[in-house]
Amino acid sequence: MLRTAAVNGITTTYEDTGEAAGETILLVHGHPFDHTMWAPQAAALAAAGHRVLVPDLRGYGATRVVPGTTRLETFAADLAALLDHLGVTQRIVLGGLSMGGQIAMECARRFPERLRALVLADTFAHAETPEGRRARNAMADRLLREGMGGYTEEVLDKMIAPRTITGRPAVAEHVRRMMLGAPPEGAAAALRGRAERPDYTETLARLAVPALVAVGRDDTYTPVSDAEFLRDRIPDARLAVVEDAAHLPNLEQPDVFNAALTAFLAALPERVG
């Protein structure tokens, strides 16, 4: 059931499923998606006895749209405020995909004491290049001018592998529906914010909790080499490469992705207190 909370000056929508007896797991979606991109993981993790929080980020899904520029630190502050609102005091497992992974890294930079483990899927740590900044700002202008339709059809076969589009049409339709449903003002604000993101390499080197790095074998946005970079910079990290998947392996190969995530959770040190 979708819930709402007034946090950090906006109304945030989120789902809160499962039991508090297990891990508390917060999953952060990518651009331009919403909380439903984590549906296969939320269902599996809740069934395994964990508490799973999956919000719609500021400007996406049913959460309030704030035009302009939304920096990664703003997203991180929203997530911290949501945890405070829900009274979550134990350390959490924080996971994010693509932009969500960069938000997770920003959370690790801002409040590492709240983290028990980190899951980084199909993401990368480097700051944006000058060319990348221009491209993100140009795309933001385009989304405001044209809406999400043309962009969605142009990049769908990069978000998910072509074999997924033909072989799993329900997954393709889910991805298309999320992208078309993203508010252009929110998506544009996030693009402008990501254009100004810092480099998280040093944050990763200081990470004091275990991390799972996952990536689709056929991801061209964040290829396996980017995942290997993360794995090599984090002191305690394992890498899972998901075959027959591109930028959204959690949706394209949910059983494989869930197996890697479940094994990672099972290997975490016993909680103290």
Stockholm file with secondary structure:
# STOCKHOLM 1.0

chainA/1-273         MLRTAAVNGITTTYEDTGEAAGETILLVHGHPFDHTMWAPQAAALAAAGHRVLVPDLRGYGATRVVPGTTRLETFAADLAALLDHLGVTQRIVLGGLSMGGQIAMECARRFPERLRALVLADTFAHAETPEGRRARNAMADRLLREGMGGYTEEVLDKMIAPRTITGRPAVAEHVRRMMLGAPPEGAAAALRGRAERPDYTETLARLAVPALVAVGRDDTYTPVSDAEFLRDRIPDARLAVVEDAAHLPNLEQPDVFNAALTAFLAALPERVG
#=GR chainA/1-273 SS CEEEEEETTEEEEEEEEECTTSCEEEEECCTTCCGGGGHHHHHHHHHTTCEEEEECCTTSTTSCCCCSCCCHHHHHHHHHHHHHHTTCCSCEEEEEETHHHHHHHHHHHHCGGGEEEEEEESCCCCCCCHHHHHHHHHHHHHHHHHCSHHHHHHHHHHHSCHHHHHHCHHHHHHHHHHHHHSCHHHHHHHHHHHTTCCCCHHHHHTCCSCEEEEEETTCSSSCHHHHHHHHHHSSSEEEEEESSCSSCHHHHSHHHHHHHHHHHHHTSCCCCC
#=GC SS_cons         CEEEEEETTEEEEEEEEECTTSCEEEEECCTTCCGGGGHHHHHHHHHTTCEEEEECCTTSTTSCCCCSCCCHHHHHHHHHHHHHHTTCCSCEEEEEETHHHHHHHHHHHHCGGGEEEEEEESCCCCCCCHHHHHHHHHHHHHHHHHCSHHHHHHHHHHHSCHHHHHHCHHHHHHHHHHHHHSCHHHHHHHHHHHTTCCCCHHHHHTCCSCEEEEEETTCSSSCHHHHHHHHHHSSSEEEEEESSCSSCHHHHSHHHHHHHHHHHHHTSCCCCC
//
